[in-house]
Amino acid sequence: MVTTDRAAGSALVVIGLIAVWESRRFPLGSLHRPGPAYMPTLLALLLIVFGVAVVLLGSRSQRLSEVGWHEWRHAVGIFAACAFAAWGLDRLGYRLTMGAVLVFLLFVLERKGVILTAALTLAIAGGSFLLFDTLLRVPLPRGPFGL
Amino acid sequence: MLETIQSLALGFSVALSPGVLWYGFIGCVVGTLVGVLPGVGPLAGISLLLPVTYGLDATRAVVMLAGIYYGAMYGGSTTSILMRIPGEAASVMTCIDGYAMARKGRAGAALAIAAVGSYVAGTVSVIALMFLAPPLASFALRFGPAEYFSLLLLGLLVLAYMNSGSMLKGLAMAALGLLLGMIGIDQMSGYFRFAYGIAELGDGIGVVPVAVGLFGLAEILLTAGMKNPPEVIKPRMRELLPSRQEWREANAPIWRGTVLGFLIGIIPGSAHVISTFVSYAVERKISKHPEEFGKGAVAGVAGPESANNAATSGAFVPMLALGVPGSPVAALLLAAMMVHGVTPGPLLINSDPRLFWGFIASMYVGNVILLILNLPLVGLFVNLLRVPYPVLYPSILVCCILGVYAVNGSVIDVWIMLVTGVLGYVLRKLDFETAPIVLGLVLAPMMELSLRQALSLSGGRYEIFVTRPISATLLGVGAVLVLLALRPLITRTLDWRSRLPAEEA
């Protein structure tokens, strides 16, 4: 039976194994003179031990199939908007990127009206740029045409 | 004693002079605004405004910068409580119950308790700073790498032990955070670890993107798509202030948080972060209703917020008494003092008593200004919750992205926020706590450095951790916690054994 703890514990074991594998690129050093791979390897092994323990003791936790994921479509939409922001900030500039993100979230995902979407997009994307970049002098990226 | 009071009187005559008071007020206002903006924490705020003070004399400059620091610490709780966005790692614990209180319609009470707790902690710890600075600072100097390592290990064990779930899951999350903290340049050998050619990861994974991802973004991913999104909260005027019952519940945690925060704050490092975690854990452990933590427990806001602010004053102890900065912000204030020709250290009290005592007195005055400033603003801030969630969360998301980007001007931080946001979403679905990940991430570089430095000092002998009294005591306490955590497991095993004959029969 796959429970939440067993699934999470297995994932921790996998992460630990990957970390151990990747640590072999650096000198391990010795027990008395640790090298750069010493602590990561130690922690990865600890993670594996904890992961195995979570799996072994995880039979009483909730079944994985019982966890509700009904909001996943919305979550994917928001994730996509954030990924677009990360991709676009340096390419399109702050205002265009945030404008597009807000239009997508408000108009497409939340189905708000055109006027509300436009007003909020202009206020938030433009206002935050004005506050941070112009007033607080935190440099924000500019895209085509200096936008 | 009499001499101290006379000196303090001199300090008040400096701090209450119109020129100094004005700059202290400006510092508090700017600091509060800086703290409310996610991503612009006290460090960034002071860095940005340091050049503004160049034209001022040393006393005014230091008082203004200290005001920004306090103000930012006060203001940082606002976004944590209202939006679940921690502006910095020290606000992470406030997010948990502060936000839960906000969702229950008690945002005003949470903000007021945070403000009053911060005021009490700030004022009491300044008094402690005045009388205890020299002896405590010399005690803190006895902490070498071995003691640091033991202390940090104990910090993790305390957090995991006092976890609401199992200690095992808490430790697993802490180990994951520590492992994430290994990314970046190894401080002792210069190796570039787990960075895969991404230069921005050289300094390691930032705490802000991880905290905002695990708390802010994960919350949005979980909540935005709910069939019934959170209701719009329309707070009434009388609901803005805490009830008598809430004040009673906040009283003891505020005092405990103050003592804990001040004592932990003296120890150099990210002490104010650790103090909030320890305070939250202690409050949950000794509470008669631990099940309420995470669902809007008053003590979960009062304790960490007080600890956070007390640690802020505590961090000034080694800075003023020894000239040793205990935190990045203290280092920046130290640099600001030096820019103005003042050298902090044991001689400062005698060489420049007006500045030293003026600075101490300005902390009292600053705390009063912040309380007066923050309580009326509670009503203003709480109005944010009137906005329907489908309209509010896109704005919060923009704040998250902007705040994370603004720290280093790097999109890598936005990607880190995104990945940790998904991680936080999945972990919350699987009923794992994410706060230990943040603590692990904060402690990892210090822990590794302390371990390796201690071993270098001892010629590779691990006995150093048990032969030094402070280190041995700290490890002993940690061992007791592990044994206490294992006790139910052993008891359960015995129960199973005792049932066996009956079942066989």
Contacts between the chains, C-beta under 8 A, distances in Angstrom:
chain1	res1	chain2	res2	distance
A	4	B	429	7.7
A	4	B	430	4.3
A	4	B	431	5.9
A	5	B	169	7.7
A	5	B	430	7.5
A	5	B	431	8.0
A	7	B	430	6.7
A	8	B	427	7.4
A	8	B	430	4.7
A	8	B	432	6.1
A	9	B	172	7.7
A	12	B	172	5.7
A	12	B	176	6.9
A	15	B	176	7.1
A	15	B	179	7.5
A	16	B	179	7.9
A	19	B	179	5.8
A	19	B	194	7.9
A	22	B	194	6.2
A	26	B	186	7.7
A	26	B	191	5.3
A	26	B	193	6.4
A	27	B	189	7.6
A	27	B	191	7.9
A	30	B	460	7.5
A	31	B	460	7.4
A	32	B	455	6.5
A	32	B	459	7.5
A	32	B	460	2.6
A	32	B	461	7.2
A	33	B	455	7.0
A	33	B	456	7.8
A	33	B	460	5.5
A	34	B	451	7.1
A	34	B	452	5.4
A	34	B	455	6.5
A	35	B	189	6.7
A	36	B	186	4.1
A	36	B	188	7.5
A	36	B	189	4.7
A	36	B	191	4.1
A	36	B	193	6.1
A	37	B	193	8.0
A	38	B	452	7.8
A	39	B	182	6.3
A	39	B	447	7.9
A	39	B	448	4.5
A	39	B	451	6.9
A	39	B	452	7.8
A	40	B	179	6.7
A	40	B	182	4.4
A	40	B	193	6.7
A	40	B	194	7.4
A	43	B	175	5.7
A	43	B	178	5.1
A	43	B	179	4.7
A	43	B	182	6.7
A	44	B	179	6.3
A	46	B	175	4.9
A	47	B	172	6.8
A	47	B	175	4.6
A	47	B	176	6.3
A	47	B	179	6.1
A	50	B	168	6.3
A	50	B	171	5.8
A	50	B	172	3.8
A	50	B	175	5.8
A	51	B	172	6.6
A	53	B	168	5.5
A	53	B	172	8.0
A	54	B	168	6.2
A	54	B	169	6.4
A	54	B	172	5.9
A	57	B	166	7.7
A	57	B	168	6.9
A	61	B	431	7.1
A	62	B	431	6.9
A	67	B	429	5.4
A	67	B	430	7.2
A	69	B	429	7.3
A	70	B	225	7.3
A	70	B	227	6.8
A	71	B	221	7.6
A	71	B	222	6.8
A	71	B	224	7.2
A	71	B	225	2.9
A	71	B	226	5.8
A	72	B	225	7.2
A	73	B	225	6.6
A	74	B	221	7.9
A	74	B	224	5.2
A	74	B	225	2.6
A	75	B	221	4.3
A	75	B	222	7.7
A	75	B	224	7.5
A	75	B	225	5.7
A	75	B	425	6.6
A	78	B	220	6.1
A	78	B	221	5.9
A	78	B	224	6.0
A	78	B	397	7.0
A	79	B	221	7.0
A	79	B	418	7.0
A	79	B	421	7.7
A	79	B	422	6.6
A	81	B	397	7.2
A	82	B	217	7.0
A	82	B	397	7.0
A	82	B	401	6.8
A	82	B	414	7.4
A	82	B	417	7.6
A	82	B	418	4.9
A	82	B	421	7.2
A	83	B	418	6.2
A	85	B	401	5.1
A	85	B	414	6.4
A	86	B	401	7.9
A	86	B	411	5.2
A	86	B	414	4.1
A	86	B	415	5.0
A	86	B	418	6.1
A	87	B	411	7.9
A	89	B	401	7.9
A	89	B	405	6.4
A	89	B	411	5.1
A	89	B	414	6.8
A	90	B	411	5.6
A	94	B	402	7.9
A	98	B	398	5.6
A	98	B	401	7.4
A	98	B	402	7.8
A	101	B	394	7.5
A	101	B	397	7.3
A	101	B	398	7.1
A	101	B	401	7.8
A	102	B	394	5.5
A	102	B	398	6.8
A	105	B	393	7.7
A	105	B	394	4.1
A	105	B	397	7.0
A	106	B	390	8.0
A	106	B	391	7.2
A	106	B	394	5.6
A	110	B	390	4.3
A	110	B	391	7.4
A	110	B	394	7.5
A	112	B	390	7.2
A	112	B	391	7.0
A	116	B	391	7.6
A	120	B	391	6.9
A	120	B	394	7.4
A	120	B	395	7.5
A	124	B	394	7.5
A	124	B	395	5.5
A	124	B	398	5.5
A	125	B	398	7.3
A	128	B	398	6.3
A	128	B	399	7.7
A	128	B	402	5.7
A	131	B	37	7.8
A	132	B	37	7.9
A	132	B	40	8.0
A	132	B	402	6.6
A	132	B	406	6.3
A	136	B	37	8.0
A	136	B	40	7.0
A	136	B	48	6.6
A	137	B	48	6.8
A	138	B	40	7.2
A	138	B	44	7.9
A	138	B	48	7.5
A	138	B	406	4.8
A	139	B	409	6.2
A	140	B	402	7.8
A	140	B	405	7.5
A	140	B	406	7.6
